Amino acid sequence: MSRKFFVGGNWKMNGDKKSLGDLIQTMNGAKVDPNVEVVCGAPAIYLDFARSKLDAKFGVAAQNCYKVAKGAFTGEISPAMIKDCGVNWVILGHSERRHVFGESDELIGQKTAHALESGLGVIACIGEKLDEREGGITEKVVFAQTKVIADNVKDWSKVVLAYEPVWAIGTGKTASPQQAQEVHEKLREWLKANVSEAVANSVRIIYGGSVTGGTCKELASQKDVDGFLVGGASLKPEFIEIINAKA
Ligand code: PGA
């Protein structure tokens, strides 16, 4: 089954109207492979701005959301609000949410369920820390994280699974194509055994962690790598090269 290549940009807490506006202009004017689904993760306060300026062929994602539609949750945003801005995706479970802000697997699962019920697509992030990789428990960690997500998903067509080894995020240490492929393949096997063969074959598993214009092509050539989640390089014109990694 062919899986449409998916490239997400994660702007994190970076940029302002001037610099993001310039980036958006570059993206709108670039020649991009029409066979790639592109989604830019904007800071919450710039979701409206990004959606109104980015060409309609590019999707926009929030970088987080809460697990209910509204209420007394100071500082949070809901999937309903995200959709109200014309934005159709949310990144959930990013390692910075897990490890800087202490989000639990349980909360990420609840957020996933509510975001999907609200009609958002979810880029669900998982990944092991360095000590976990060195301790030989990468699979155990990513399977456990994936299980909590899977327990909260009814419609897998709205989910992209992002494998992002924590040791590779923002460190300049990209996983080797073999390291990425190995985990992606295992994740697909897990999905086959625990969800269904159809889901295992159709769900996009994307890689994140120091992806650059220089590393993207070989990573993209791996059988089970269906795209990328890009942090630092998504703020640069280099992002276009990554979008076109398979072209
Ligand atoms: P990076 O970030 O590309 O800067 O390593 C990836 C991510 O956090 O999604």
Boltz pocket constraint, residues with backbone or C-beta under 6 A from the ligand:
constraints:
  - pocket:
      binder: B
      contacts: [[A, 10], [A, 164], [A, 168], [A, 169], [A, 170], [A, 171], [A, 172], [A, 208], [A, 209], [A, 210], [A, 211], [A, 229], [A, 230], [A, 231], [A, 232], [A, 233]]
      max_distance: 6.0
